[in-house]
Amino acid sequence: MIKYSLTNKSEKIVIKIGSSLLINQNRFNLSWLSSFIDDVIFLIKKKKKIIIVASGAVSLGKKYLNINKKKISIEMKQACAACGQVILMKNFMKSFEKKKKKVAQILLTFSDTEDRKKKP
């Protein structure tokens, strides 16, 4: 369980999840995600807006495409990420839906990060 005192005054909370938490022994770590979702639900009940930033798309894509090399080209990383992102979101959706919560994915472009005055 997270320490709520750290988030008491925050309206929005951004949580970054590294691939080492999401991937365990070359598989998606569903048991960890289930426990994490309980923490997210706790924060939502406290009226917090949650943004989750997750790594792991490249790792999942490498497994899906049966690529065992550690060093791969940028083009191959992009291909792995494209495949892995689908797997990542499928697992997030399935796990969150079990707890009656919906998720969405936001795709950002370079201009989204550069033009900070851009209206949503």
Backbone as numpy.savetxt, mean C-alpha at the origin, in Angstrom:
# Nx Ny Nz CAx CAy CAz Cx Cy Cz
-1.07 -2.73 18.29 -1.91 -1.55 18.29 -1.03 -0.31 18.29
-1.37 0.66 17.54 -0.59 1.89 17.47 -0.87 2.77 18.68
0.06 3.64 18.98 -0.14 4.57 20.09 -0.96 5.75 19.60
-2.16 5.85 20.07 -3.07 6.88 19.60 -2.59 8.28 19.97
-1.85 8.43 21.05 -1.41 9.76 21.47 -0.57 10.45 20.39
0.12 9.69 19.57 0.93 10.25 18.50 0.07 10.87 17.39
-1.15 10.43 17.29 -2.01 10.88 16.20 -3.19 11.72 16.66
-3.24 12.04 17.93 -4.39 12.74 18.51 -4.79 14.01 17.78
-3.82 14.84 17.40 -4.13 16.15 16.83 -4.19 16.13 15.30
-3.86 15.02 14.71 -3.82 14.94 13.25 -5.19 14.65 12.67
-5.50 15.33 11.56 -6.74 15.03 10.84 -6.50 13.94 9.81
-5.35 14.02 9.15 -4.97 13.05 8.14 -3.69 12.36 8.57
-3.62 11.07 8.30 -2.44 10.30 8.65 -1.99 9.53 7.40
-0.73 9.70 7.06 -0.14 8.96 5.94 0.70 7.85 6.53
0.41 6.62 6.10 1.14 5.45 6.59 1.87 4.82 5.42
3.18 4.71 5.52 4.00 4.09 4.48 4.31 2.67 4.91
3.95 1.72 4.06 4.20 0.31 4.34 5.26 -0.19 3.37
6.37 -0.64 3.91 7.44 -1.17 3.08 7.16 -2.59 2.62
7.83 -2.97 1.57 7.62 -4.32 1.01 8.04 -5.40 1.99
8.97 -5.10 2.91 9.39 -6.13 3.87 8.26 -6.51 4.83
7.30 -5.61 5.02 6.13 -5.95 5.84 5.06 -6.67 5.02
4.90 -6.28 3.78 3.84 -6.84 2.93 4.20 -8.18 2.32
5.50 -8.44 2.16 5.93 -9.67 1.51 6.71 -10.49 2.52
6.27 -11.72 2.74 6.95 -12.62 3.68 7.21 -13.94 2.97
8.47 -14.32 2.87 8.87 -15.55 2.18 8.29 -15.59 0.77
8.45 -14.47 0.06 8.03 -14.35 -1.34 6.52 -14.42 -1.55
5.74 -14.23 -0.50 4.28 -14.26 -0.61 3.71 -13.03 0.09
2.53 -12.65 -0.34 1.86 -11.52 0.29 1.51 -11.89 1.72
1.79 -11.00 2.67 1.62 -11.27 4.09 0.20 -10.88 4.54
-0.75 -11.75 4.25 -2.16 -11.47 4.55 -2.43 -11.37 6.05
-1.74 -12.16 6.87 -2.00 -12.11 8.31 -1.55 -10.77 8.90
-0.40 -10.24 8.44 0.04 -8.93 8.91 -0.95 -7.86 8.46
-1.38 -7.93 7.21 -2.31 -6.93 6.68 -3.61 -6.92 7.47
-4.10 -8.07 7.84 -5.34 -8.15 8.61 -5.20 -7.42 9.95
-4.08 -7.61 10.61 -3.82 -6.93 11.88 -3.69 -5.43 11.68
-3.01 -5.03 10.61 -2.84 -3.62 10.27 -4.19 -2.96 10.02
-5.08 -3.66 9.35 -6.41 -3.11 9.04 -7.17 -2.80 10.33
-6.99 -3.62 11.34 -7.63 -3.33 12.63 -7.18 -1.98 13.18
-5.88 -1.67 13.02 -5.37 -0.37 13.46 -5.96 0.76 12.63
-6.07 0.55 11.33 -6.65 1.57 10.44 -8.11 1.82 10.82
-8.86 0.77 11.08 -10.27 0.92 11.48 -10.38 1.68 12.79
-9.47 1.42 13.71 -9.44 2.16 14.98 -9.29 3.66 14.71
-8.38 4.02 13.82 -8.15 5.43 13.50 -9.35 6.05 12.77
-9.96 5.29 11.89 -11.14 5.78 11.16 -12.27 6.08 12.15
-12.43 5.22 13.14 -13.46 5.44 14.16 -13.19 6.71 14.97
-11.94 7.12 15.01 -11.55 8.36 15.69 -11.59 9.55 14.74
-12.26 9.35 13.58 -12.48 10.41 12.58 -11.19 10.87 11.89
-10.23 9.97 11.74 -8.99 10.28 11.03 -9.11 9.86 9.58
-8.55 10.66 8.68 -8.48 10.29 7.27 -7.14 9.60 7.06
-7.19 8.43 6.47 -5.99 7.60 6.34 -5.58 7.49 4.88
-4.30 7.69 4.64 -3.70 7.47 3.32 -2.61 6.43 3.51
-2.69 5.37 2.73 -1.71 4.30 2.82 -0.85 4.32 1.56
0.44 4.37 1.77 1.41 4.30 0.67 2.10 2.95 0.83
1.96 2.10 -0.18 2.47 0.74 -0.06 3.51 0.42 -1.12
4.58 -0.21 -0.68 5.59 -0.76 -1.59 5.24 -2.22 -1.84
5.98 -2.82 -2.72 5.81 -4.25 -2.93 5.39 -4.65 -4.33
4.99 -3.68 -5.16 4.51 -4.02 -6.50 5.60 -4.70 -7.34
6.82 -4.19 -7.26 7.90 -4.78 -8.06 8.19 -6.21 -7.57
8.28 -6.39 -6.26 8.54 -7.73 -5.71 7.45 -8.72 -6.10
6.21 -8.31 -5.97 5.10 -9.20 -6.33 5.11 -9.50 -7.83
5.42 -8.49 -8.64 5.49 -8.68 -10.08 6.62 -9.61 -10.49
7.76 -9.50 -9.81 8.89 -10.40 -10.11 8.50 -11.85 -9.83
7.80 -12.06 -8.73 7.35 -13.42 -8.40 6.35 -13.89 -9.45
5.40 -13.06 -9.80 4.37 -13.40 -10.78 4.98 -13.74 -12.14
6.00 -12.99 -12.54 6.65 -13.21 -13.84 7.82 -14.20 -13.78
8.03 -14.79 -12.61 9.12 -15.76 -12.40 10.49 -15.18 -12.75
10.75 -13.98 -12.28 12.05 -13.33 -12.48 12.83 -13.46 -11.18
13.99 -14.11 -11.26 14.78 -14.36 -10.07 16.01 -13.46 -9.94
16.32 -12.71 -10.99 17.49 -11.83 -10.94 17.25 -10.69 -9.96
18.31 -10.33 -9.22 18.19 -9.21 -8.29 18.24 -7.88 -9.02
19.15 -7.76 -9.99 19.28 -6.51 -10.76 18.55 -6.68 -12.08
17.60 -5.77 -12.31 16.86 -5.79 -13.58 16.80 -4.37 -14.12
16.55 -4.25 -15.40 16.49 -2.93 -16.05 15.27 -2.15 -15.57
15.29 -0.85 -15.82 14.16 0.00 -15.44 12.89 -0.43 -16.17
13.04 -0.83 -17.43 11.87 -1.30 -18.19 11.28 -2.56 -17.57
12.16 -3.46 -17.12 11.69 -4.70 -16.48 11.05 -4.38 -15.12
11.62 -3.43 -14.39 11.01 -3.01 -13.12 9.61 -2.45 -13.35
9.47 -1.67 -14.42 8.15 -1.11 -14.74 7.15 -2.22 -15.08
7.61 -3.20 -15.82 6.73 -4.34 -16.16 6.34 -5.11 -14.90
7.30 -5.34 -14.03 7.03 -6.04 -12.78 6.06 -5.24 -11.91
6.29 -3.92 -11.84 5.40 -3.07 -11.03 3.98 -3.07 -11.59
3.86 -3.07 -12.91 2.52 -3.09 -13.53 1.77 -4.36 -13.15
2.44 -5.49 -13.20 1.81 -6.76 -12.82 1.57 -6.81 -11.30
2.58 -6.42 -10.56 2.51 -6.51 -9.10 1.49 -5.57 -8.48
1.26 -4.42 -9.11 0.29 -3.47 -8.56 -1.12 -4.05 -8.57
-1.42 -4.80 -9.59 -2.73 -5.46 -9.66 -2.88 -6.45 -8.50
-1.83 -7.22 -8.25 -1.85 -8.20 -7.16 -1.94 -7.49 -5.81
-1.18 -6.41 -5.67 -1.18 -5.64 -4.43 -2.59 -5.12 -4.12
-3.22 -4.48 -5.10 -4.56 -3.93 -4.89 -5.60 -5.02 -4.66
-5.47 -6.14 -5.37 -6.40 -7.25 -5.17 -6.35 -7.73 -3.72
-5.15 -7.85 -3.18 -5.00 -8.30 -1.80 -5.52 -7.25 -0.81
-5.25 -5.98 -1.09 -5.78 -4.92 -0.23 -7.30 -4.93 -0.26
-7.88 -5.00 -1.46 -9.34 -4.98 -1.57 -9.97 -6.17 -0.84
-9.44 -7.35 -1.07 -9.98 -8.55 -0.44 -9.89 -8.45 1.09
-8.76 -8.02 1.60 -8.55 -7.94 3.04 -9.41 -6.86 3.69
-9.50 -5.69 3.06 -10.32 -4.62 3.62 -11.81 -4.96 3.53
-12.23 -5.59 2.45 -13.65 -5.96 2.30 -14.09 -6.95 3.36
-13.18 -7.82 3.81 -13.52 -8.76 4.89 -13.92 -8.02 6.15
-13.41 -6.80 6.29 -13.72 -5.99 7.47 -14.68 -4.85 7.14
-15.38 -5.01 6.01 -16.43 -4.08 5.58 -15.91 -2.67 5.27
-14.70 -2.58 4.76 -14.11 -1.30 4.36 -13.72 -1.36 2.89
-13.87 -0.25 2.22 -13.51 -0.15 0.81 -12.21 0.63 0.67
-11.48 0.31 -0.38 -10.23 1.01 -0.66 -10.23 1.50 -2.10
-9.36 2.44 -2.38 -9.20 2.95 -3.73 -7.71 3.22 -3.97
-7.37 3.29 -5.21 -5.99 3.57 -5.60 -5.94 4.92 -6.28
-4.95 5.71 -5.95 -4.75 7.00 -6.60 -3.45 6.93 -7.37
-3.50 7.27 -8.64 -2.31 7.28 -9.46 -1.86 8.72 -9.62
-0.60 8.98 -9.35 -0.06 10.32 -9.44 0.85 10.45 -10.65
0.86 11.63 -11.21 1.78 11.93 -12.30 2.87 12.85 -11.75
3.89 13.06 -12.54 4.97 13.95 -12.15 4.42 15.34 -11.82
3.49 15.82 -12.62 2.94 17.17 -12.39 2.16 17.24 -11.07
1.61 16.14 -10.61 0.90 16.14 -9.32 1.85 16.47 -8.18
3.09 16.04 -8.29 4.05 16.29 -7.22 4.77 17.62 -7.41
4.82 18.13 -8.61 5.53 19.38 -8.89 4.64 20.60 -8.74
3.39 20.52 -9.14 2.48 21.67 -9.09 1.61 21.53 -7.85
2.09 22.01 -6.72 1.40 21.82 -5.45 0.21 22.75 -5.26
0.06 23.72 -6.14 -1.09 24.64 -6.05 -2.24 24.18 -6.91
-2.05 23.07 -7.59 -3.07 22.53 -8.49 -4.35 22.21 -7.71
-5.46 22.60 -8.25 -6.76 22.35 -7.60 -7.13 20.88 -7.81
-7.67 20.24 -6.77 -8.09 18.83 -6.93 -9.28 18.67 -7.84
